């Protein structure tokens, strides 16, 4: 283990100090309060809630307010906000801060999902330089009186011909963002191929006064250490790598403290973790057992990746309806099965293939915002649901 990895200090975001340089990336349908608690039970990190739209928050839609809710003992409380209109973003940030709903706010400029990008949001928004600046400025302005740090998460750009991350990083720095995080892929790459860590290094060389965080292809603790060594980044953002592996945060904690131990769970520990996740899901959804189990189903294949579990039981777990049924199925597994090694690690979740990003008509023809496009952007927020 290198000395650089051992000495990476805790992450400081403005006045907020996080006791680790590890951040959990918000993932829709994954990083709800139940999963965040499970991760906290295994390790430390800044655990960010699922993305929520600024419009939905301003309108106080119940589901959006539920998404940004935290357990009483969850500290620091972190939320991620998406939007394409500076005024609405500002109002949403003011609501969060004035009502003491978070200790940290992250701005989403990294989502490559077509329902977001076709409205001009997510990973394609920084192409419009002035709009990006105005959104970051509005968020920082409303959060500053409350001492709440605002950070920016982004991608390299729309595609290789429309890269934005260096300009966006400098803009975020100038406008008072507390940190910038880079998923080292373009929107066009979606989750395919290999993340370009050299872009993280270039961003770190460019943005000098605030932390630069790296994201992309961190599947194990050793990947995080290597990213820091190769790029000089100040921390890491973990997304898909922790799906079905909440103990990854224990591994990351050990790695950045220079300790060699790693969690290598046999199937018995995996089964216990799945059951615990199920309990937390039910509590999270107001003791709605059916809803909790339905949400848990999507995690099953991630938990069981690499383990000797037959197709019939996998299918049954993917249809589980009750906690009692879950317990019965888990008890039927070969719980003496040891950790399968690298087969349980590596890529998981959606990857897809490179694609032409969906953008509003004429989006890439200019970096300016026309009056017509400004109107369409305001309307766009109404059709993208929170989370």
Secondary structure, 3 states (H helix, E strand, C coil): CCHHHHCCCCEEECCEEECCCEEECCCCCCCCHHHHHHHHHHCCCEEEEEEEEHHHHHCCCHHHHHHCCCCCCCCCCEEEEECCCHHHHHHHHHHHHHCCCCCEEEEEECCCCHHHHCCCCHHHHHHCHHHHHHHHHHHHHHHHCCCCEEEEEEECECCCCCECHHHHHHHHHHCCCCEEEEECCCCCCCCCCCCCHHHHHHHHHHCCCCEEEEECCCCCHHHHHHHHHHHCCCEEEECHHHCCCCCHHHHHHHHHCCCCCCCCCCHHHHHHHHHHHHHHHHHHCCCCHHHHHHHHHCCHHHHHCCCCCCHHHHHHHCCCCCHHHHHHHHHCCCCCCCCCHHHHCCCCCCCCCCCCCCCCCCHHHCCCCCHHHHHHHHHHHHHCCCC
